[in-house]
Each structure stands twice: as structure tokens, then as C-alpha cells.
Amino acid sequence: MKSLWQAGTCILVAAAALAGSLVERVPAQAANCSNPLENSEPVRRAGAKLYARECAACHGSNRDGIGKAPPLNQAEVYAAPPGVLFWVLRNGSLQRGMPSFAHLPEPQRWQIITFIRSQNRSSKSQPDDNPK
Amino acid sequence: MQLNCNAYHLACRGLVGWFRPLVLAAVLLFLPVAWAGEGPFFITYTHQMEEPGNLELASKNLAGQPDGGNMFLGGATEFEYGAKAWWTTELYLDAQGTNGQGALFTGYRWENRFRLLPREHWINPVLYVEFENINGADKTMLEVVGHDGQDDLTSPNHEARTDKQREIETKLILSSHFRGWTIAENIIAEKNIRHAPYEFGYAAGVSRPLALFARPDPCNLCAENFEVGVEGYGGLGTHNDFGLHDTSHYLAPTLAWNLANGPTLRFSAGFGLTRTSARFLLRFGVSYEIAQVGRAVRKLLGGDRS
């Protein structure tokens, strides 16, 4: 009985490892999609406004993550291609509790991504540049 | 909440029992408000689900005057909760007031929506199941099915309220987002539990925000906060008498205005398209979303330490 339990645990751990993070599970072709609104300060500010409105309740106003919602101020997110983040916003992950944000117009989703990815650079120069 | 319950254990348990709803109500008042971000439709559902843990409070109201009847105001108070990313559950409390006949509570509805596919596709199905326990005086008209018509709105309240309607309603919701446009179609089947045949209906709508880009600063009167659309809805008869004969149909331009601090205001002017339809229906509503109610409640009850 004990060995059965251990085997079950091993399978679950292996499945979890294979599942990986949501960013890792995005189809490869999604990475080819580039952000048409990158590197624009007004876009970044609009993205900050949208982040505060749509994302901060779960991921935290400082992007530290709350409960099951993962932090967004981590290297994996900064390094992810914009197309991958766009895919995640569009599809969500129903199993992990992340809803789809496909109801937001496409430009607004890119504005959010511009803000999220800009934090790596702006957080070094402006440590308190967070949406209120 | 921790109280010292060593000496008066049972009394304290009772006290905690009383306190919890009060503390819960206080917590709800101070939770952050989320952007309601509702589309402009009153009748047509899209595949947009409530965010998990969020609670939306909404009021949907309908004013009208059927031919040969009195002016009325029907209202539904809605509590919508995101149980899971794929499951939204809602409770409606319905009431109405009719000129010269007074006001009354007309019943409740409990609805559940289940998203069927995990990913976003060009068309996205959602299954809707609702139990409603209302009476014949209900004038919210949240769906039009079968041979519903303006005659149903003319019966005096004291007669209509004796007609109990315990019904199961199912909908197949199909919807898409395409280049800023939202396109949704609902196919409705409704059955009174005790008697009456299956009744069918439909709703369909198209909407779009006035601007697709968000402005950098918070604003109330900017175009991105307005979403306009049009929806059509009506009955399709029963399984014995399927078709458009003797059915009601409405076409309604709609407008949603999302305020910068969270609430959404909605308006719709519905025009009856057939002789059995009411000529004009004015709908208006407000919705207000409270973020992460589920987490706050779990914390309060000691089940979540995050």
C-alpha cells in the first residue's frame, strides 16, 4: 500500500514538473508574435493603468503575486517573448484560475504587456514606479 | 478572529457566530473595488466569465407600458460570483412595481455558467443552467421565450402572483471577440418543472468599444470607457408549436459606460418588432465589482493564510 502511495506521489510530482509554469507551456509559434506598441512611454503608462484595473487584484499592485497568482516581477516574465505573454493573456489557464482576457481589445492587451516587460528596466531607475 | 474562549466557551462560540456576519459585511465594504468592465448587453450573454473570487453586484431594471396595461418598473438585483475561472454562479432577486397596483417581490433565480473549452477559439461555447422560482407577476423580462408577449404584462398583480413558475432554463452561449468586436449568440430552452411544454428563444448581440487603445491617464469621458452595441431577442415557440407565429421579438441598441473608479452604467432602448411585443422597453442598470471577496472570506474563516 505504501509503495502504491509513493508511486502515485512520484507520478504527481513528475506531472507537475512536466506541466511547468504557464509561460513554459505556451505553444512555440506564439513567441513569433511581436509587440507593435513596444518602447513607448504613453503606452507603458496606459498599460500601468490597465494593469491596476485588470491584474492587480490577483497579482498585487507591486506584481509580487498573491496566493495562487504568481509574481510577475520575476526573470521568467521579463525574459518571456511578448507573443508568449500575449498568448497567456488571451487564453488564460482555467485549471490554474487565470481567466481569459480576450474581452480586452488587442491593443489594450499589448499595452499591459508593454508595462509588465518595462518594469525590469524602469524598476532599476524608478523604484517606486508602481500603479496606484 | 481569535477570542479568548477558555471560560465561556459556548457563549463565545455564539458570540463569534454573531460577529462573523457583521465582520464579513464590514470587510466587504472595505475591499478594493474592481473594474466591473461589463459589456453593454442586458439579455445576451458572452463567454466572458466573472474573475475567480470576485463578486459583482448589479441592478438590472426595466420600465415599460404594455398596450392596455399600466406602466411598470421591474428590477433584478444580481450577485455574480466567480467560483472558478470556468464557472460563474449568480443569484437574482426579482421585484416589480406597477402603477396603481403596488410593488412586490416576485422570486429568485440561480444561474450557473460553465465554460466548455479551456482555450480561446474563434467561437467559444458556454453552457448556462438556471433554476428560477418566480411568479407570473415577474416583469424583469431577462429572457423572452415561447409565446411570451405583452399580454403577460397586463394581468393585475394580485392575479398574476398566484401563478407559480418553477422553471429550468438552459442556454448554449456562443461568442467571439474579433478585432475589438464582440459577437454573441444564445440559444435558449426553458421548461416549467410541473407542466407546460418546452419553450425556445434566442438572443444575439454585437458590440464594440468606441476606442480600442487605453489612454495613459484615468478618465471618465474618454472613448475607451464607452461600449455600444445592439442586441436582438425573442421567442421561438414551443416544441408543439415551433416557429415565429405569435411570438415577440425586440431590437435594442445598448450602451455601457465604465466609470474610471469601477462601476458600469448601462442603458438600452428596446423596440418591439411584432404585434405581440411591447412597443418600447427601457432598460437601465448599474454594476459594481468587489475584488477577491472569496479570499477575504476564507481569511476571515481561517481557511486561507496567504
Boltz contact constraints between the chains, C-beta under 6 A:
constraints:
  - contact:
      token1: [A, 42]
      token2: [B, 216]
      max_distance: 6.0
  - contact:
      token1: [A, 45]
      token2: [B, 216]
      max_distance: 6.0
  - contact:
      token1: [A, 46]
      token2: [B, 214]
      max_distance: 6.0
  - contact:
      token1: [A, 46]
      token2: [B, 216]
      max_distance: 6.0
  - contact:
      token1: [A, 50]
      token2: [B, 214]
      max_distance: 6.0
  - contact:
      token1: [A, 53]
      token2: [B, 35]
      max_distance: 6.0
  - contact:
      token1: [A, 57]
      token2: [B, 34]
      max_distance: 6.0
  - contact:
      token1: [A, 57]
      token2: [B, 291]
      max_distance: 6.0
  - contact:
      token1: [A, 57]
      token2: [B, 292]
      max_distance: 6.0
  - contact:
      token1: [A, 67]
      token2: [B, 306]
      max_distance: 6.0
  - contact:
      token1: [A, 90]
      token2: [B, 120]
      max_distance: 6.0
  - contact:
      token1: [A, 91]
      token2: [B, 119]
      max_distance: 6.0
  - contact:
      token1: [A, 91]
      token2: [B, 120]
      max_distance: 6.0
  - contact:
      token1: [A, 94]
      token2: [B, 85]
      max_distance: 6.0
  - contact:
      token1: [A, 94]
      token2: [B, 86]
      max_distance: 6.0
  - contact:
      token1: [A, 94]
      token2: [B, 118]
      max_distance: 6.0
  - contact:
      token1: [A, 97]
      token2: [B, 52]
      max_distance: 6.0
  - contact:
      token1: [A, 97]
      token2: [B, 85]
      max_distance: 6.0
  - contact:
      token1: [A, 99]
      token2: [B, 51]
      max_distance: 6.0
  - contact:
      token1: [A, 99]
      token2: [B, 85]
      max_distance: 6.0
  - contact:
      token1: [A, 100]
      token2: [B, 120]
      max_distance: 6.0
  - contact:
      token1: [A, 102]
      token2: [B, 120]
      max_distance: 6.0
  - contact:
      token1: [A, 102]
      token2: [B, 177]
      max_distance: 6.0
  - contact:
      token1: [A, 103]
      token2: [B, 48]
      max_distance: 6.0
  - contact:
      token1: [A, 105]
      token2: [B, 180]
      max_distance: 6.0
  - contact:
      token1: [A, 105]
      token2: [B, 212]
      max_distance: 6.0
  - contact:
      token1: [A, 107]
      token2: [B, 212]
      max_distance: 6.0
  - contact:
      token1: [A, 107]
      token2: [B, 213]
      max_distance: 6.0
  - contact:
      token1: [A, 108]
      token2: [B, 214]
      max_distance: 6.0
  - contact:
      token1: [A, 111]
      token2: [B, 214]
      max_distance: 6.0
